[in-house]
Amino acid sequence: MFPESTQPYQAEESCADVRDLLHALIENDLDEDDAKWVLQHLAECDECREALKQHAKLSGLVLRHLPWLGMAHFGQRGATAH
């Protein structure tokens, strides 16, 4: 799906692509090749690593404070209501 180049992943287009996939990475919804590509980019890009931290923090806040939304939006299956 994404470039297999071994050149540094600093192009704006690469960052935009990676940021579009952060939610899928957090949810473990990427195939192996895409996950590898995103992780390689994250290893080299401070801005995208910071975006990942913010995205993960937001996901955690949603799950903690709006669990009903988290179950529907973040793909949690099998949870039961109390």
HELIX and SHEET records of a PDB file:
HELIX    1   1 GLU A   12  ILE A   26  1                                  15    
HELIX    2   2 GLU A   32  GLU A   44  1                                  13    
HELIX    3   3 ASP A   46  HIS A   65  1                                  20    
HELIX    4   4 PRO A   67  HIS A   73  1                                   7    
END                                                                             
